[in-house]
Structure formats: structure tokens, C-alpha cells
Amino acid sequence: MNQPRTIPFGRPWITDDDRKAVMEVLDGPILTHGPQCKAFEAEFAAFMGKDAHAVTMSSCMGALHMAYFALGIGPGDEVLVPAQTHTATAHAVELVGARPIFVDCDPATGNVTADRLAAAVTPKTKALSVVHFLAIPCAMPDIMRVAAKHRLKVIEDCALAIGSRYEDRHVGLFGDAGCFSFYPVKHITTAEGGMLVTKDKAFAESVARKRGFGVDRTHSERSIPGMYEVPQLGLNYRMSELQAALGRSQMRRIEENLSRRRRNFESLKKALEGQGAARVLDSADPRQKSSHYCLSVVLEGKLAGRRNELVGKLNAAGVGTSVYYPAPVPRMRYYADKYGYDASRYPEAARISDCSVALPVGQHLSPEDVDYIGKVFVETVKEMRV
Ligand SMILES: *Cc1c(COP(=O)(O)O)cnc(C)c1O
């Protein structure tokens, strides 16, 4: 600790190759509707694995909204939504006029479980959503059995989970749609951007049409420029060619990115062993292969109520932190005002929101940074406990 550092929670990894890729698009004539998005989709689908189709989107929120819109979920329908997630997971349901029914999480991983989801199904339930919390994959085979039993559509929020697999299948390919985010602090970035993946080719094509206003012909399919028909409702959730070029360039380093995260996570987890004040959110099940978005610790015992104080001390020592997520979504004001908030229903989600600190393990950290974070954390909680 004699060597003060400033370690941000997240920092985009932008290289000269990335800059060059973006500049090449800017120097050309095509800024949207072009070959970069098509190539990014093909390359992303190849990374996902067999049978994957990918559609570039303007954000993960857009991809989630699109998924419900394209699946025909709407007024009168209920959708199961994790209480512990980003507000986007729930907003997407609200935006199509359906009602989110919040489900509490497993305390060890922060993920929803098949049992908790099954208990919340009613005759109005049309879909369930999961979030692979902090890149820890949900137990999807069990969850898919619940969905099959009740004939529910399944939407996977994979915003934090590129590279995350259950057994050998990439998350996002279990359900009807998987939605990824390329926001700056996520694993890879296109500044803003997202991807919708699906195993269903026809669904991917339908989403691609709806993404561009629902018109029936793309630019290259028009025999007379400017002429098209509009057989359906749509949105404009397209990604630009600049973003797609950046995304492609970022994907070329995805394995390096993931392996640095794994190294950082494992060594930070080890450094935190035995401190006795906090437990690490993680899965002990070898089928659940996390891609390590961050390392979140839930404070226990006397420190549980002193999270904000700990954050202040860590930040003062140069350790960047975050909170995933700041409140269970049903406690956020929009949802609490609309549906009321019954705290007794989401104790585990609330514990994570109120008592956890997310520590960085991103590709931007050196092994020395990780050692420093571990030392500062252990010493700080020790001081706070005396
Ligand atoms: C960041 C995040 C989103 C939103 O992603 P955008 O690309 O910014 O729309 C959605 N869900 C989860 C779980 C997230 O962490």
C-alpha cells in the first residue's frame, strides 16, 4: 500500500487496430446498412457456436425490447423477471405493455433458479427472463424444463455474459433470444451497441426486418432506390458501420480478454480467502463456466451494514468499485410506485444490492493491480472490524 494506484472499475480496451478499423469505415461511403454489420453478425454467431444467428442492435436494452416485441408479448401477459438485475431487463417488459413479475435470486450466485421461477408462474405467464448475473451462467437446462412445462418463451439477458457457458453451450442459445451489450464497461465495447442471438433462423430474419422500421426490403434488395413496402410495425434499432467495425476488431481479442479476466478473478478470489467479512458471488458447479465480468463480494456480519463506508475507503485508496445493482428492480421508484414494493419477497436481491461491492477484474488490470486490490480490501475490512 506504499505504492498508491488508481484502478478504475472498468476501462475500455481500445487499440490502434480498433482506431484503424473505425477510420476505414469513416473514410468510405457506407456508414450504416453495410458489410461491417453483416460480418460482425457472422463472426459473433460463429463465436456463440453451432446453430447461432446474430442480429446487431443499437443496445442491449433495444435487443431486449425487440425480443418481446417480435415474440408478440403484450398487454395482459405476465413475464417473470429477476429482481436482481439491471432495470433494462424489466423495462423491456413494461415497454410492450406486459407486466413484470419479479423473482428473488439464489444467494450464492445472484441468479434466479428453476424452483423460484416455477413458483411464480400463473395462468397469465407467457415468458420468463433470466440474467446471467455478473457472467455466472444460470442453470439453464433446469430453467428450460420449467419453460417447456408451462409453454413459456425464454429471454436471456446476457449483457454481462459474453464468453459464459453452461457445460459447452454459450449462454443466449438456450432460450428464444439472448441479448448482449457492448456498453463501454462490458467485456467488449462498440461505445453503445448490442446483439440479439437466437437458434431460430426465421426469428433472426423477423428481428432484422423489425429492427429497420419493419420495411420489406433492405437497400440492396430494392430495384428502384427508395421504394419499399411496410407490411408490419417496426423500430429503428440498427447499429452503425462504425460500431460494427469496432466490435469486430474487439472480438479479435476476445480470448485474450477472457483469459485475463479469468486470471484476475482467480487470483483476487484467492487473495480474499480467509478474511471472514465477505463472501464472493460465484458458482461451485463446474458446469457453470463464468466469463468473470467482475468480482462481487457480499459483506456479512458486522460489516453488512457498512458497505458505503467500505466503498469510500477503497475508492480513497485508488480501488475503483461499483454496485451491481443499486436496488432490486421492484424497489426502484418507477416499479415501487406502479406495483408497490413488498420487501419480504426479495430478501436475497436486497442483500446483494445493499451489502455488496463489485471489484474490478477486467482486462485492463495487471497482476500487480490485482494484488493491490486484494491487499487493500483485506486490510481495510480488518481495520473496520476492530
Ligand atoms: C448493462 C446492462 C444492460 C443494458 O445494456 P445497454 O447495452 O446499455 O442497453 C442490460 N442488462 C444488464 C444485465 C446489464 O448489465
The ligand as an SDF file (V2000), in Angstrom:
LIG
                    3D

 15 15  0  0  0  0  0  0  0  0999 V2000
  -25.7040   -3.0430  -18.9690 C   0  0  0  0  0  0  0  0  0  0  0  0
  -26.8750   -3.9290  -18.8930 C   0  0  0  0  0  0  0  0  0  0  0  0
  -27.9750   -3.7720  -19.7430 C   0  0  0  0  0  0  0  0  0  0  0  0
  -28.1190   -2.5940  -20.6550 C   0  0  0  0  0  0  0  0  0  0  0  0
  -27.2350   -2.6580  -21.7340 O   0  0  0  0  0  0  0  0  0  0  0  0
  -27.2310   -1.4500  -22.7930 P   0  0  0  0  0  0  0  0  0  0  0  0
  -26.4260   -2.0020  -23.9260 O   0  0  0  0  0  0  0  0  0  0  0  0
  -26.5720   -0.2920  -22.1110 O   0  0  0  0  0  0  0  0  0  0  0  0
  -28.6480   -1.1800  -23.1680 O   0  0  0  0  0  0  0  0  0  0  0  0
  -28.9750   -4.7070  -19.6960 C   0  0  0  0  0  0  0  0  0  0  0  0
  -28.9370   -5.7390  -18.8310 N   0  0  0  0  0  0  0  0  0  0  0  0
  -27.9140   -5.9260  -17.9900 C   0  0  0  0  0  0  0  0  0  0  0  0
  -27.9130   -7.1120  -17.0730 C   0  0  0  0  0  0  0  0  0  0  0  0
  -26.8580   -5.0040  -17.9680 C   0  0  0  0  0  0  0  0  0  0  0  0
  -25.8660   -5.1580  -17.0900 O   0  0  0  0  0  0  0  0  0  0  0  0
  1  2  1  0
  2  3  1  0
  2 14  2  0
  3  4  1  0
  3 10  2  0
  4  5  1  0
  5  6  1  0
  6  7  2  0
  6  8  1  0
  6  9  1  0
 10 11  1  0
 11 12  2  0
 12 13  1  0
 12 14  1  0
 14 15  1  0
M  END
$$$$
